[in-house]
């Protein structure tokens, strides 16, 4: 749950940063165009000669590159997640039963008992003894 909230927050912050950057760029571009127009009109009013150069066929300012810039990394991340999901299988999100995907963990009573049993067996093996035999139920 926490990881999902963190991921959503990071995505929201990144999108807000991109939005602020795009808005700032567009505001600066409009301000620059307005200043250029004002300077041209002032120069013409003072009787100065003004030559405006416009290059035809130059790279467009608002081309395809902005969405492509964002979609290019997303394509690779998606590709890596897809390939990783294929090799991992559906086990991450599938039904794992009551014990979870990796068996009982040390955080519940069953996992603690299993750990203590394995530790006791290992301890007996290290001291040269055999693990204790299970006593038959009376």
N, C-alpha and C positions, 0 to 999 in steps of 0.2 A: 504494500500500500504506500509506504513512504517513498519507495523508488519511483513509483508512478507519479507521485506528486512532484518529486524533484525533476523528473524528466519533463513533465508538463510545464513546470516553472521555467526551466532552462529554455524550452522551445518558445514559450511566451516572451521571455527576455530577448532572445535572438530575433524573433519577429518584430518586437518593438524597436530594437536597435536598427534593423533593416528599414522599417517604416520611417523612423526619425531620420536616417541617413538619406533616404530617397526624397523625403519632404524637404530636407535642408538643401539638397542638390538642386531640386526644382525651384526652390525659392531663390537661391543664388543665381541660377540661370535667368529667371525672370527679372531679377534686380539688375543683372549685368546687361540684359537686352534693353531695359528701360533707361539705364545710364547711357548706353551707346546711342540710343535714339535721341536722348536729351542733348548729348554733346554734338551730334550731327546737326540738330535743329539750331543750337546756339551758334555753331560755326557758320552755318548758312545765313543766319540772321545778321552776323557780323561781316558778311561779304566774303568770307573765306571759301576757297574751293575745296569741296569734299569729294573724295573718290571712295566708294564702297566696293570692296572686292568680294565677289561671291564665286566660289569654286563649284562648278557643276560636276556632279558625279563623285564628290567627296564622300567619305564614310558618313552615313547618317548618324545624327546624334542619338536618336531614339530608335535604335535598331533592335534586333532580336537578342542581342548579347545579354541583356539583364535577366530575362527568364532563363536563358541558357546557362548563365553564370550560376544560378541557384539550382537548376535541375541537373547539371553535370555531376556535382558531388552527391546529390541525392540518388542519382542513378547508380553510382558505385556503391554507396552504402546499402541500397536496396539489393543490389546484386550479391554483395557479401552476405547479407542476412538471409537471402534466399538460398544460396549455396550452403551456408552453415545450417540452415533449417533442414535442408535435404539430407545432409550427413548426420545430423543429430536425430532426425526422425521427429515424430509428433509427441515424443515423451515429455517435452517441457510443459505442454498445455493439456495433455491428455489426462484421463482418469488414472490416478495413482493408487486408489484404494485408501484404506484408513491409515496405512503406515507411511504414506508419502512416496516420493520417487526413489529414495535411496534407503529405504528400510527405516527402522526405528532410530531416532536420534537420541543423543544424551539428554535432551531436554524433557523427556517424559519418563515415567516409571518403568515402562517396558524396555526402553533404551538403556536406562541405567542398570537394570538387572542383567541385560545382555552383555553390557560392557564389563560388569563385575565378574560374570561367569567366564568370559574370555580372558580377563586379566588373571583370574585364579588359575585357569588352565595353563596360561603362559608361565606363571610363577612356578607352578609345580614342575613343568617341563624344564625350566632353567635350573632347578635344584636337583634334577635327576629323577624325580619321582614321576609316577604316572598320574594322570588326572584322577580325581576321586570318582569312584564308581557311583552311579545313581542308586540310591537305596530304594528297594521295592516298596510300593505303597502297602500299608497294613490293612 
